[in-house]
Amino acid sequence: MSEVLRQGVNQESAHTEGHHNGNGLSFWEKWHRGESFFSKYVFSMDHKVIAKQFLLTGMFWGVMGGLLSLVFRLQLAYPDTPIPFFEVILGKWGEGGILDPNFYNSLITIHGTVLVFFVLTGGLSGTFANLLVPLQIGARDMASPFLNMLSYWTFFLASVIMFVSIFLPWGPAASGWTAYPPLSALKELPNMGIGMDLWLVSIVLFIISALFGGLNYVTTILNMRTKGMTMARLPLPVWGMFIASVLGLLSFPVLLAAGVLLLADRHLGTSFYLSEIFFNGQALPNYGGSPILYQHLFWFLGHPEVYIIIIPAMGLVSEVLAVNSRKPIFGYTAMVISMASIMFLSFLVWAHHMFVSGMNPFLGSMFMYMTLAIAIPSAVKVFNWLFTIWRGNLRLTPAMVFALGFVATFIIGGLGGIFLGNAVNDILLHDTYFVVGHFHVVMGVSALLAMFAAIYHWFPKMFGRMMNRTLGYIHFLFTIIPALLVFVPMHHMGMAGVPRRYYSFQSFDYLAQWQDINLFITTMAIIGFSGQLIFFYNFFYSIFRGKKPSSNNPWKATTLEWTTEEMAPGHGNWKGQVPTVYRWAYEYSPPYLKDTDYVPQHIPPEQIKKEPVKVSEPVE
């Protein structure tokens, strides 16, 4: 097996040589000779180091977002009960053990912002686009390593500014993660001062980081594929990153413009979003603006953002399912077309978030039809996943069970989207807990399950060691069960008319009856968050003390990242020539082989006939 792999890696690749001036790895060897610690591990241009930086930063924000949610969940579970440690950890915002109502809104705002942008976008795509794109297409690095480094540090700066805003004495932003004006445009309101400004600056920097990364990913995929790696042979994770990057490049600038105009309304006296506003009995001078304009600009990015998160997750899950089912991915072309169709349709559905904004019913019906139409490519992907695992030789690794969990929660959450996509239903369910339950299941829980699946699967490639399988299974159970017990009951609350973002439900009899459910949801949230401690222990322990894999391809996968001479390769990825590709990425269980169930992409056809690849060691 190793001899065949070695021969495949050493195949001449004129295409790759053209990108590297015929010098093989000598440039990178010279680059690293005499490199300082900071240039190698801090301000690194190695895409794999940058992937780890995105991952660790995303994990930090995952913890922060989870802790913020526990604070406001405790408020909902015990609305009239002083909680002493609130004052200890929150200071004046928890005076007497009672959570300040304005700070409650701030907690919801920061929680939603960091989970959507810093964890599920930066943490997921930033990590695995950087890790996998060069390795899976056979490139030494990104097209612009410097721009790649700049992308992370812009993201890090945005994170620092958002983090600092949480501890301001005037309070962080309290506008909700959507930052709707006129609330967000009036800096005189409580918790709408400098905290809101820092929120906007942080989001602007995040968007710049996303644009840097997106340009780099698209350029790398289009121009730096190794010899034989046609677009039709790309692994699905690369397709997911490519499509999501195009989506981000077309939609993020719109939110950037919306944020800049909102800053102008706050500080330059403009009236893009304000008109005929009375504050403390006095008419403000702003006239002619429209808060509905902001909603259009925000949701033109806001809904594609859902797919910027979920499309890379789909690609990662597709890879994990195929590898661990030992079957070719079912309907490769249909998978790619369905992802591209989702990208196209995502630009035509943004106003389904605005059915209650007073839009023309005929216009609303057009957005409703487009919204329901997006269920078609989504269903194609679901059936393709189901047919991929159908009668497969399933290997239930921790990555595989998380991938299966993703398919389940994506189906559950997607069914809720059918209700909200219908304008008649949405008018009744808008701003209720049904919406909270829906988008947390379909976007939050599903994307996190995909992210965990990818971490368990590619952990050996990142760190050269294996994560503990038993702890992985326990982590899965403590993740998916509490998550469903938190968010599924919210659908029932929403159908009963329970509104979201209320500080307390005790003033209304028809809402107070849900207090026991709120207590149950909070309990499950605490259990689910505590279960993540298992993951963190497994993750950091395994980095230093985890079992080393017995081969460089522990999952017996076909893609190029498993062909490097070292499990966790250095800068440049391959010491010798970059491998040449001879087939697509999912040659599992081909009928012409007797002694194996997979053929790597880089093995020449003549070598398969002369010396079939043999599976000599068990999958770890």
N, C-alpha and C positions, 0 to 999 in steps of 0.2 A: 504493500500500500504506500509506504513512505517513498519508495523508489519511484513509483509512478507519479506521485505528487511532485517530487523533486524534478523529474523530467518535464512535467507540465509547466512548472514555474519557470524553468530555464528556457522555454520557447522564445525565440526571437520575436520582438515586437517593434517593428519599425515605426508604427504609429506612435507608440509611447516614447520611443527614442526621440522622435521629432519634437516632443514637448520638453525634453530634458537635455537637449543639445548633445545627445550621444554620450553623456558622461555617466550614465547609470546613477549610482547613489553618491558619487564622489562629492557633489556639491553639498549634499546634506551632511556628509561626514565632515567636510571642512567647516560647515556651518556650526556643528555641535562641538567641534574641537576648541576648547577654551571658553565655552559658553558659561555665563554666570548662572547662579540659581534663579535669579529673578527673570532672566530672559528665557530660561528653559521651562520654568514651572509657574511663573506669575504672568509676565508679559510674553507668553509663548505664542508662536505662530503655528505650532503643530496642531492640526485639527483635532487630534485625539485628546490632547490636554485641554483644549478649549471646550470640547464636549464634556469633560469632567467638571470644568468650571461652571458651565451652564447647569449641569446636573446638581452639583452641591448647592449652588445658589437657589435653584428651584426647590430643592429639598428644604432649605432654610425657610423659604417663603411658604412652603406647604405646612410646616410646623406653625409658623406665625398665623397663617390664615385659619388653621384649625383651632388654635388657642383663642383667637378672636371670636370664632363661632361658638365656642363653649361658653364664653362670657355672656354673649347675648342669649344663648339657649338657656343658661341658668336664670337669667332675668325672666324669660318666658315661662320657665317651669315654676319659679317661686316669685311671682310679681309683687307680692305685698310683704315679703319676708326679707329683712335685712341679712345680707351675706357679709360677715365681717371682713373676709379677705379682699372684698372689692375695694375697700378703702386702703388696704395695704398695697395692693398692686396698681390701683388706678388713681390714688390721691384724691384730689377734689372732685374728680368725676365719679367717685364711689363713696362720697362722704356719708358717714353713718351706715355704711353697708348697702346703700340704695344707689343703683346705677342711674346716672344722670340721663334724662331722655334724649338730650341732644347728642351725648356721647354714644348712646345706643345707635343712633343713626350713623354716627361716624364708624362704629364697629362694623355695621353692615356694609358701609361704603368701602372701607379698606379690605374687608374680607372678600367681597366680590371682585374688587379690582385686582388684588394680588393673585387670587386663584385663577381668574380668567387669563390675565396677561402674563404674570411673572411665573406661574407654575405650569399651566396647561399649554401656554404658547412658548415662552422662553425655556421653561424646564423640559418640556417634551420635544418640541421641534428643534430647539437650540442644541439639545444633547444629541439626539439621534440623527439629525441631518449632518451635524459635524462629524459624528463617529462613523456613520455608514456610507455617506455619499462617496467620498473618495475611495474607501475600501471596497465597496461593492461595484463601482464602475472601473476599478483598476487605475486609479490616479495616485500620484505621490502625495498630493495635498489639494487644498482648494485652489481655485484659479487665482485668488488674491489672498495669501496667508495674512498679509498686513490688514486688509479690510476685515478679515475674519476675526483677528484679534481686536480690532476697533469695534466690531459689532458686540463682542462680549463686554468690553469695558464701558461702552455706552449703556448697555443693559445694566451693568453693575452700578453705574452712576445713577441711573433711574431708580434702581433698588434702594440705594443709599438715601436719595432724596425722599422717596416714599416712606422709608423707615424713620427718618428724622421727623417727618410731618406727624407721625403718630404721637410723639412726645412733646409737641408744642404746647405751651401753657394756654394758648387760645383754642386748642383742639384741632384735630385733623378734619379733613373734608367730611361733610355730612350730607352730601347731595344724592347718595346712592351711586352705584358704580356707573350708571348711565349719565350722571351729571346734568340732568335736565335743567335748562333755564326756565323761568326766571330765578328759581331757587339758587342755582349755582352762579348766577350772574350778579347777585347782590351781595357784595362783600361786607355789608353792614349786618347781615343776619348772623345769629349764633353759629359758631363753627364754620363760618364761610369766609374767614379772613385769609391770612397767609397760608393756613392749612390747605385751602382750596387752590391757592396759587401754586403751592408746591405739588399738589396732586396733578395739576395741569402740566407743569414743567416736567414732572416725572413721566407722564404719559407721552408727551412730545418726544422725550429722549428715548423711551421704549420704542416708539414708532420708527425713529431714525435707526435704532439698532436693528429692528426687524427688516427695514429696507436694505441696510447693509448686508444682512445675512441672506435675504431673498435674492438679491442681485448675484451674490457669490454662488449660491446653490444652483441657480438657473444656469449661470455661465459655466460652472464646472461640469454640470451634467451634459450640457449641449456640446462642449468643446474638448473635454478632457477624458473621454471614455477610451479605454484601452482597445487595442486591435481586436475586432470581432464583436465588440460590445455594441450592437445596434440598439436602437431604442426599443425594438421588439424583444430584446433579450434582457432588458433591465429588470432587476428584482422589484417586486411591488413596493417595498419601503422607499426605494428611490423614486418611483412614480408618485407615491404619496407626497414625498417632500417636494418634488418638482411642481406638482399641481397646486399644492398649498402655497408654495412660494410665488407662483404666478398670481394666485388669488390675492395674496397679501400685497404684492407690488401694485395691483390695480385698485385695492380698496383702502389700504392704510393711509395713503395720502389724503383721502377724503376726511378721515378722522383727524389727521394732522391739521388740515385747514379749519375744521370745526373747532378744535382746541385753541388755535391761534386767534380766531375770531371771538371766542369766548373770553380770552384774556384781554382782547381789545375792548370788549364791552365792559369789562370789570375795571379797566385802568385808563383807557384812552377816550372815554366818553362816546364811543360809537353806539349804534343801535341796531346791530345785526339781529339780535334776539329779543330786544326789549321794546315795549311800546305801551304807553298809557298805564304805567305802573304807579300805584300810590303806596308810599312807605311812611308809616307813622303819621298818617293824615296829610302828607305832602305829596304832590305830584312830581315824579321824577322827570327830568328834561328829555328822557329818551322817547323817541317817537319813530314809528315806521318799521320796526323790527318784528320778527315773528319767532316765537319759541318752537313752532312747528318746523321751521327751517332747520333748527338744530336736530330735531328728531330725525328728519330725513337724512341729514349728513351723518349722524351717529349710526343709524341702523343700516346705512349703505355699507359701513364697515361692520357694524355690530352683528348682523346675521352672517355674512361671509366669515366673520371671526369664528363662529361655531364650526364651520367646515375647515378653517385654517387649523383648528385644533383636532377635529375628528378625522380628517382625511389622512394625515400622517399616522394617526392611531390605526386606521383601517389597514394601511400598508404594512405596519409592523405586525399586527395581528395576523394578517394573511400569511406572512412569512413564517411565523411561529406555528400556525395551524398546519401548513404544508409540511414543514420539517418534522413535526411530531405526529403527523398522520401517516407519514411515509407514502404520500400520494402527491401527484402533480396538483397544483392549484387548479380547481375546477373553473374553467372559463376565464383564462388569463386575459384574453382580449376584451371580454365583457367586463371584467373587473376594471381595466384601464378606462374603457369607454364610460362606465358608470361613474367613476371618479371624476372624469372630465365633464360629464353631464351635470353632476352635482355642482361642480365649479361654475358652469355656465348658468344654471338655474338659480344659484345662490345670489346672483346679481339682480334677479327679477322678483324677489320675495320679501325685500326688507320691510315694506309697509304693512305686512301682516302684524307687525308689532304696534301698528297705529290705527287699528280698526276703530278705536274709540276716540280718535283725535278729531272727528268731524269730517273725515274725507268723504268724497262723493261715493255713494254705495256702488255705482258701476265700476269706479276705479278699484274699490275694495274687492269687488268680485274678481277682477283680473288677477290681483295679488293672491286671492284665495285659490284660484285655479292653478297658478304657478306653484304655490306652496304644496298643494296636494299632489301635483305632478312630480315633485322632488321625491315623493315616496317610491316612485317606480325604480330609479337607479339605486336607491337605498335598499329596496327589496331584492334587486338583482344581486347585490353584494351579500345580503343575508343568505339567500338560497345558494349562492356559490360557496360560501363558508360551510353551510350544512352539507352540501354535496362533497366538499373536500374531505370532511371528516367521516362521511358515510362509508361504512365498511372499511375504514382505514385501520392500519396497525397502530392504534393510538398509544402514544407514550406520554403518560400523564406526569410530565415534569411540572415543577412550579410555574414555569412560563406558560405551559399548555393550559393549566387550570385557570390561570388569570385570563388567557386569551378566550377560553370558553366562557368565562364569566363576562367578558366584554360583549360577546355575541348575545348572551342572554339579556344583559342590561340595555344593550342597544335596541333590541326588539321591544322590551318593556317600555323604555322611554320613547321610542318611536311611535308606539301606539297612542301615547298621550299627545303626540304632535298632531295626529289626525284630528283630535278634538279641537285643539287650539288653532289649527289651520283653517277651520270653518268659521267664517265671520260671525255667524249667528251664535255659535257656542262661545267664541272668544269674547264677545261683548259681555256675556255673563261671567266668564271665568277670568277675565282680565284683572290683573293685580290681586289675584287670590293665591292661596297656597297651592292650588293646582299648578300654576305656572312655576312656582318654586320647586315643587316635586318633579315636574317634567324636565326642566332644564338641568337640574342637578343629576337626575338619573341618566339622561341621554348624553349630556356633555360632560358633567363633572365626574360621576362615578365611572362611566364607560371609559373616558379618556384616562383616568387614573389607573383603572385595571389594565388598559393597554400599556401604559407607562411602566407599571410593575412587571408585566409580562416581558417587555423589552429589556428591563434592567436584569431580571433573572436570566434571560436568554443570552444577552451580550455581555454580562458581567465578566466572564472569562476573557473576552476580547479586550475589555477595558483595563482589567486589573491582573489578569494572568492567574486567577484562582476561581474556585467554584463557591457559590453560596450554599448554605446548608439546606438540603431538600426538606427535611422534616419541619424546620422553622418556616420554610416557604409555604408549606401546606397549612400550617397553623395560621400564618399571616393571612392567607387567602380567606379562611373561614372567618377570622376576626375582621375582615374588611367587607366582604360582600354581604354577609348576613346582617350586621348592624346597619350597613348603608341602605339596604332595601327596607329594613324596619324603621329607618328614619324617614325616607322619602316617599314610600308607597302610601303610608297614612296621610301624608300631606295632600295627595290627590283627593281623598275623601273629604278632608277639611275644605279644600277649595270648592268642591261640588256643593258643599253646604254653605258656601258664601263667606268663609273666613278670609278676611283680607290679610295681605302680607304687610310687613314693616310696621305693625302696630307694637308699641312699647308694652302694652298690657291689654288683656281682654276682659278684665274684671268689671269694667264699667258697663258692659253689655251682656244681658242675660243670655242671648242666643249664642254669644261667643264664649261665655264663661263655662258652658257645658263641655267645651273641648279642653278644659284644663288638665284633665287626666291624660289625654292624648299628648298634650304638650310635655307633661312630665315624662311620659314613656319615651317620646322622641328624644328628649334631652338625655335620658339614661342611656339609650342606644348610641347617641352621639358620643358620649363619654367612653363607652365600651369600645366603639369603633376607633376613636382617636387613641385610646390606650393600646389597642391592638397594633398600632403602627410602631410602637416601641419595639415590638418583636422584629419588625423589618429593619429598624435602625441598628439594633444590636447585630442582626445577621449581616447587614451591609458592611458596617465598619469592622466587625470582627473578621469577616471573610476577606477584607482587603489585605489584612496582615497575617491572619492565621488560617485562612480557608484552605481547603484541599486543592492541591495543584492538579489540573487535568492531566490524564495520562497521554493525551495526544493534542495536537493543535486544532483538531476538529472534533470536539467532544460530543456534538449533537449529530455528527455525520450529515452535515449540510452541504449543499452544492455551490454556494455563492463564494465570491472571491475573498471575502474578508477572512475566511478560514484557511487560506493558502499561504499566509505569511510564515516566514521561517520561525518567528517568535510568536508565542501566543499573544503577548501584548507588545506589538512592534514599536520600534523607535520612529523618529521623524523620517519620512520617506517610505514607510510601510514595508517595502520589499528590499532586501539587501541586494538581490540580483536583478534580473530583468522582471518587468511587470508581466504577469501571465497574460497569455492570449486566450480569448473566449471562443468556444466552438459550438455552443448550444445555449438554449434558454436556461433559466435559473431553477427549473422545477422538474428535473429529470429523476423522479423518484419511482422506484419499482418498475423499471422498464422491462418488458417481456423478454428482451433479447439477452438479459443477464441472468446467470444462474446462481452466482456466489455472492451477490450483493444486491442492495435495493436502491442504490443511488449512483449517479455519475456526475462528478463535479464539472462545472462549466469549463474549466481550463484543460481537461484531459482530451488529447487529440483522438479522433475516431479510430485511427489505426492502432493506438495503444490499447483501446478497449477490446478490439478484436484479438490482439496478440496476448494481452495480459489483463483479463478482467479484474477490476478493483475488488478486493476481498475485505470483508468486515472481520477484522481480527480481534477487536476488543469491544466490550459492551458499551452502550451509551451511558454516560454518567448522569 
